[in-house]
Amino acid sequence: MLISQKGPAMSDASISRRWRVSFNAPATLIFAALCVAATALNLATGGMTNRLLFSTYRASLFDPLMYLRLFGHVIGHSGWDHLIGNMSYVLLLGPLLEEKYGSRDLVAVIVVTAFVTGILNNLLFPGVALCGASGVVFAMILLSSITSIREGEIPLTFILVAVLYLGQQIVDGLFVRDNISQFGHIVGGTVGAALGFLMAKKD
């Protein structure tokens, strides 16, 4: 009996030594951590940091914070529910995209999506403050549907995802009035699709 108990104990110990937590997707995890920190800071300051740093809206070109907000708005969220909803997708899709395209390209997708959605929001909707990673999420959704592209071909999965996700946002934008920025979703998805095709050609 003593011999039979020793074997499993040694086996369990060896298994525990093999398993460890890995920092598998640095760009995704750092982005998520920044979003959590920005949301906590905003709630602690009663919304002040979102107004100053983590939402974008039309402001004077001489305001240096305006340029920071063009990028910082994607890490700001109105509350924990808003954050968790977006981070669920980011943490699901981000590691897969980071493995396929690399951390640098994923960061480029986030930065370009933030800049394009920020600029267009400020130009087209001067009275609207935009914050949240929803545009980045939609960029990731469209980007993830382009898993492999051959010359002269468009993946059917990309077409279906574009119709389902972007089509719903267009319909909601026309007929539904809520506090969700369908415009940001559409722009984010379009940016993700465009960058996906560009990165596929680069490969």
C-alpha beads as a LAMMPS data file, in Angstrom:
LAMMPS data file: protein, C-alpha beads

203 atoms
202 bonds

1 atom types
1 bond types

-500.0 500.0 xlo xhi
-500.0 500.0 ylo yhi
-500.0 500.0 zlo zhi

Masses

1 110.0

Atoms # bond

1 1 1 0.000 0.000 0.000
2 1 1 2.850 2.400 0.768
3 1 1 4.419 1.787 -2.627
4 1 1 1.158 2.339 -4.514
5 1 1 0.565 5.685 -2.750
6 1 1 4.052 6.988 -3.547
7 1 1 3.667 6.681 -7.310
8 1 1 0.611 8.983 -7.746
9 1 1 2.072 11.531 -5.316
10 1 1 5.248 11.826 -7.400
11 1 1 3.177 12.004 -10.592
12 1 1 1.024 14.819 -9.204
13 1 1 4.119 16.762 -8.179
14 1 1 5.652 16.436 -11.622
15 1 1 2.404 17.601 -13.257
16 1 1 2.212 20.629 -10.968
17 1 1 5.770 21.592 -11.933
18 1 1 4.956 21.460 -15.644
19 1 1 1.902 23.750 -15.491
20 1 1 2.449 27.491 -15.105
21 1 1 0.679 30.718 -16.031
22 1 1 2.148 32.232 -19.204
23 1 1 2.096 35.823 -20.404
24 1 1 0.848 34.580 -23.759
25 1 1 -0.454 37.766 -25.412
26 1 1 1.390 40.843 -24.101
27 1 1 -0.305 43.442 -26.309
28 1 1 -3.778 42.126 -25.479
29 1 1 -3.099 41.833 -21.748
30 1 1 -1.476 45.262 -21.470
31 1 1 -4.381 46.845 -23.383
32 1 1 -6.888 45.128 -21.077
33 1 1 -4.934 46.234 -17.998
34 1 1 -4.902 49.840 -19.229
35 1 1 -8.676 49.686 -19.737
36 1 1 -9.201 48.368 -16.204
37 1 1 -6.923 51.037 -14.725
38 1 1 -8.602 53.841 -16.698
39 1 1 -12.075 52.687 -15.644
40 1 1 -11.097 52.446 -11.977
41 1 1 -9.476 55.884 -12.133
42 1 1 -12.541 57.390 -13.794
43 1 1 -14.888 55.978 -11.165
44 1 1 -12.582 57.151 -8.387
45 1 1 -12.538 60.703 -9.775
46 1 1 -16.268 60.911 -10.426
47 1 1 -15.878 60.927 -14.217
48 1 1 -13.187 63.603 -14.366
49 1 1 -10.503 61.469 -16.044
50 1 1 -12.875 60.349 -18.793
51 1 1 -13.639 63.995 -19.573
52 1 1 -9.970 64.959 -19.552
53 1 1 -8.249 61.895 -21.036
54 1 1 -10.395 58.873 -21.870
55 1 1 -13.145 60.171 -24.170
56 1 1 -12.888 62.088 -27.404
57 1 1 -14.950 65.063 -28.552
58 1 1 -14.428 68.194 -30.588
59 1 1 -12.156 70.661 -28.807
60 1 1 -9.710 73.422 -29.629
61 1 1 -6.753 72.420 -31.786
62 1 1 -4.599 74.268 -29.251
63 1 1 -5.691 71.927 -26.461
64 1 1 -2.859 69.350 -26.135
65 1 1 -5.161 66.911 -24.346
66 1 1 -7.374 66.769 -27.432
67 1 1 -4.642 64.845 -29.275
68 1 1 -4.179 62.482 -26.347
69 1 1 -7.929 61.844 -26.222
70 1 1 -7.905 60.808 -29.905
71 1 1 -6.086 57.665 -28.784
72 1 1 -6.990 57.430 -25.091
73 1 1 -10.731 57.166 -25.666
74 1 1 -10.485 53.456 -26.499
75 1 1 -9.271 52.596 -22.991
76 1 1 -11.931 54.657 -21.203
77 1 1 -15.255 53.085 -20.195
78 1 1 -18.327 54.436 -18.453
79 1 1 -18.431 51.659 -15.859
80 1 1 -17.631 48.037 -15.063
81 1 1 -20.481 46.593 -17.148
82 1 1 -19.304 48.556 -20.186
83 1 1 -15.727 47.414 -19.572
84 1 1 -16.530 43.731 -18.995
85 1 1 -18.659 43.578 -22.132
86 1 1 -15.774 44.832 -24.269
87 1 1 -12.977 42.965 -22.481
88 1 1 -14.796 39.655 -22.940
89 1 1 -14.273 40.019 -26.693
90 1 1 -10.798 41.561 -26.439
91 1 1 -9.473 38.731 -24.259
92 1 1 -11.126 36.128 -26.490
93 1 1 -10.033 37.467 -29.885
94 1 1 -6.866 39.375 -29.023
95 1 1 -4.588 36.379 -28.263
96 1 1 -5.639 34.604 -31.478
97 1 1 -4.944 37.695 -33.571
98 1 1 -1.699 38.379 -31.735
99 1 1 -0.510 34.848 -32.425
100 1 1 -1.338 35.186 -36.114
101 1 1 -0.170 38.743 -36.829
102 1 1 2.218 39.475 -33.944
103 1 1 2.050 41.974 -31.088
104 1 1 3.288 44.916 -33.159
105 1 1 0.585 44.538 -35.810
106 1 1 -2.143 44.130 -33.192
107 1 1 -0.998 47.323 -31.472
108 1 1 -1.100 49.028 -34.882
109 1 1 -4.699 47.866 -35.344
110 1 1 -5.685 49.305 -31.962
111 1 1 -3.892 52.618 -32.558
112 1 1 -5.240 53.110 -36.092
113 1 1 -8.783 52.189 -35.009
114 1 1 -8.596 54.665 -32.116
115 1 1 -7.290 57.458 -34.335
116 1 1 -9.773 56.961 -37.195
117 1 1 -12.826 56.616 -34.948
118 1 1 -11.691 59.610 -32.863
119 1 1 -11.104 61.885 -35.854
120 1 1 -14.391 60.968 -37.559
121 1 1 -16.382 61.300 -34.352
122 1 1 -14.975 64.773 -33.702
123 1 1 -15.611 65.899 -37.276
124 1 1 -19.081 64.428 -37.787
125 1 1 -20.525 64.511 -34.260
126 1 1 -19.088 67.590 -32.523
127 1 1 -21.467 67.365 -29.564
128 1 1 -20.866 63.663 -28.846
129 1 1 -18.197 62.304 -26.505
130 1 1 -17.010 58.851 -27.543
131 1 1 -15.332 56.390 -25.179
132 1 1 -14.850 52.659 -24.960
133 1 1 -13.113 49.831 -26.801
134 1 1 -16.163 48.911 -28.900
135 1 1 -14.517 50.119 -32.099
136 1 1 -11.451 48.009 -31.313
137 1 1 -13.690 45.020 -30.580
138 1 1 -15.401 45.315 -33.957
139 1 1 -12.023 45.728 -35.650
140 1 1 -10.944 42.466 -33.999
141 1 1 -14.173 40.696 -34.983
142 1 1 -13.789 41.592 -38.658
143 1 1 -10.045 40.944 -38.585
144 1 1 -10.544 37.502 -37.034
145 1 1 -12.890 36.515 -39.867
146 1 1 -10.043 36.949 -42.371
147 1 1 -8.059 33.883 -41.369
148 1 1 -6.513 33.195 -44.762
149 1 1 -6.713 35.117 -48.007
150 1 1 -5.570 34.008 -51.398
151 1 1 -5.015 36.260 -54.380
152 1 1 -8.341 37.338 -55.848
153 1 1 -10.450 35.612 -53.183
154 1 1 -12.612 36.961 -50.340
155 1 1 -13.348 34.519 -47.504
156 1 1 -17.027 33.653 -47.134
157 1 1 -16.624 33.867 -43.362
158 1 1 -15.612 37.514 -43.727
159 1 1 -18.709 38.293 -45.828
160 1 1 -21.037 36.601 -43.327
161 1 1 -19.466 38.324 -40.313
162 1 1 -19.554 41.697 -42.069
163 1 1 -23.234 41.272 -42.953
164 1 1 -24.226 40.061 -39.481
165 1 1 -22.250 42.476 -37.317
166 1 1 -21.993 45.625 -39.428
167 1 1 -25.465 45.135 -40.891
168 1 1 -26.950 45.012 -37.406
169 1 1 -25.122 48.196 -36.442
170 1 1 -26.424 50.033 -39.516
171 1 1 -29.992 48.953 -38.737
172 1 1 -29.616 49.908 -35.070
173 1 1 -28.163 53.271 -36.056
174 1 1 -31.196 53.994 -38.220
175 1 1 -33.975 52.714 -35.979
176 1 1 -32.675 52.386 -32.403
177 1 1 -31.852 55.287 -30.112
178 1 1 -29.573 54.284 -27.239
179 1 1 -26.237 55.250 -25.748
180 1 1 -24.211 52.807 -27.824
181 1 1 -22.174 54.295 -30.636
182 1 1 -23.079 52.278 -33.718
183 1 1 -20.921 54.690 -35.670
184 1 1 -17.838 53.650 -33.708
185 1 1 -18.672 49.983 -34.262
186 1 1 -19.048 50.446 -38.011
187 1 1 -15.837 52.450 -38.338
188 1 1 -13.930 50.001 -36.152
189 1 1 -15.132 47.030 -38.170
190 1 1 -14.240 48.756 -41.432
191 1 1 -10.751 49.599 -40.167
192 1 1 -10.231 46.005 -38.981
193 1 1 -11.323 44.627 -42.337
194 1 1 -9.108 47.021 -44.300
195 1 1 -6.067 46.304 -42.134
196 1 1 -6.736 42.580 -42.368
197 1 1 -6.550 42.676 -46.159
198 1 1 -3.447 44.869 -46.040
199 1 1 -1.641 42.589 -43.596
200 1 1 -2.630 39.531 -45.642
201 1 1 -1.030 41.087 -48.736
202 1 1 2.096 41.900 -46.726
203 1 1 2.419 38.244 -45.756

Bonds

1 1 1 2
2 1 2 3
3 1 3 4
4 1 4 5
5 1 5 6
6 1 6 7
7 1 7 8
8 1 8 9
9 1 9 10
10 1 10 11
11 1 11 12
12 1 12 13
13 1 13 14
14 1 14 15
15 1 15 16
16 1 16 17
17 1 17 18
18 1 18 19
19 1 19 20
20 1 20 21
21 1 21 22
22 1 22 23
23 1 23 24
24 1 24 25
25 1 25 26
26 1 26 27
27 1 27 28
28 1 28 29
29 1 29 30
30 1 30 31
31 1 31 32
32 1 32 33
33 1 33 34
34 1 34 35
35 1 35 36
36 1 36 37
37 1 37 38
38 1 38 39
39 1 39 40
40 1 40 41
41 1 41 42
42 1 42 43
43 1 43 44
44 1 44 45
45 1 45 46
46 1 46 47
47 1 47 48
48 1 48 49
49 1 49 50
50 1 50 51
51 1 51 52
52 1 52 53
53 1 53 54
54 1 54 55
55 1 55 56
56 1 56 57
57 1 57 58
58 1 58 59
59 1 59 60
60 1 60 61
61 1 61 62
62 1 62 63
63 1 63 64
64 1 64 65
65 1 65 66
66 1 66 67
67 1 67 68
68 1 68 69
69 1 69 70
70 1 70 71
71 1 71 72
72 1 72 73
73 1 73 74
74 1 74 75
75 1 75 76
76 1 76 77
77 1 77 78
78 1 78 79
79 1 79 80
80 1 80 81
81 1 81 82
82 1 82 83
83 1 83 84
84 1 84 85
85 1 85 86
86 1 86 87
87 1 87 88
88 1 88 89
89 1 89 90
90 1 90 91
91 1 91 92
92 1 92 93
93 1 93 94
94 1 94 95
95 1 95 96
96 1 96 97
97 1 97 98
98 1 98 99
99 1 99 100
100 1 100 101
101 1 101 102
102 1 102 103
103 1 103 104
104 1 104 105
105 1 105 106
106 1 106 107
107 1 107 108
108 1 108 109
109 1 109 110
110 1 110 111
111 1 111 112
112 1 112 113
113 1 113 114
114 1 114 115
115 1 115 116
116 1 116 117
117 1 117 118
118 1 118 119
119 1 119 120
120 1 120 121
121 1 121 122
122 1 122 123
123 1 123 124
124 1 124 125
125 1 125 126
126 1 126 127
127 1 127 128
128 1 128 129
129 1 129 130
130 1 130 131
131 1 131 132
132 1 132 133
133 1 133 134
134 1 134 135
135 1 135 136
136 1 136 137
137 1 137 138
138 1 138 139
139 1 139 140
140 1 140 141
141 1 141 142
142 1 142 143
143 1 143 144
144 1 144 145
145 1 145 146
146 1 146 147
147 1 147 148
148 1 148 149
149 1 149 150
150 1 150 151
151 1 151 152
152 1 152 153
153 1 153 154
154 1 154 155
155 1 155 156
156 1 156 157
157 1 157 158
158 1 158 159
159 1 159 160
160 1 160 161
161 1 161 162
162 1 162 163
163 1 163 164
164 1 164 165
165 1 165 166
166 1 166 167
167 1 167 168
168 1 168 169
169 1 169 170
170 1 170 171
171 1 171 172
172 1 172 173
173 1 173 174
174 1 174 175
175 1 175 176
176 1 176 177
177 1 177 178
178 1 178 179
179 1 179 180
180 1 180 181
181 1 181 182
182 1 182 183
183 1 183 184
184 1 184 185
185 1 185 186
186 1 186 187
187 1 187 188
188 1 188 189
189 1 189 190
190 1 190 191
191 1 191 192
192 1 192 193
193 1 193 194
194 1 194 195
195 1 195 196
196 1 196 197
197 1 197 198
198 1 198 199
199 1 199 200
200 1 200 201
201 1 201 202
202 1 202 203
